Amino acid sequence: MKTYRAFLIPIIMIFLFSCKKEPGQVVGVVMKNVYDNDFKVFQYRVPAADIDVYLCNAETLVIDRVKTSNSGAYYFDKVEDGQYQIIVYSDDTSHVYPMVSKSSSFINVSVGEVVSVDTLDIFKGIGIEKGNATITGKIWLINYKSNGYDIKDISLAQELDVYLIYEDHATFDVRTRTNYDGVFQFKNLIKGKYTVYVYSEQEDALGNLTNATEKVARKKIIYITSDKQEVFVTDTVKAF
């Protein structure tokens, strides 16, 4: 009988240790929704790579922190039994605060269990020159004689200021100048509505120049609707 017990005890111990389960695990994904800085025009949605993800307990105290992978995935291991919540930080779309927290629903973790959290979405605002679209144009200058209705010559509009307004902004966002060949370009633009304008001499109802002190803005409305879109525009300005 003693021999039997001595043989049985190691078997029981092996069985108990083999049945012992590891602590729980929590996994999930964070996605990033990118807008313009006004949070009005949606740009694209991508995995939120290399951002901090916090594991909090029922009292919202931080228990652990990890970073997301390139695919936006995160993973917490050795999570003890209990109730938890996942928290990440996002740009504030209302512009009240620089950042706000985004949290998951509370989850219950048990020993040996892998809990998958619903996808969390964060928001990011970017400037208008953080895209891949391009607006290129060419402007001609019509030179009039001093009488305002006889054309002297037509030439390339060199070193002319060209302005760009994004959406409904009150003032221009970007300014550039035409090259020696009358060409201008705005690069790396995000999606949205743009107003390109230059200044020209004022005309009367018959198209004659008025010699007024105040100039008039000649505008072109352009819609960028896709990544890497290229738009070409032409226009003329008039001068004495």
Summary of the structure (lengths in Angstrom):
residues: 240
radius of gyration: 32.0
end to end distance: 119.5
largest distance: 126.9
contacts: 700
relative contact order: 0.16
helix: 8%
strand: 55%
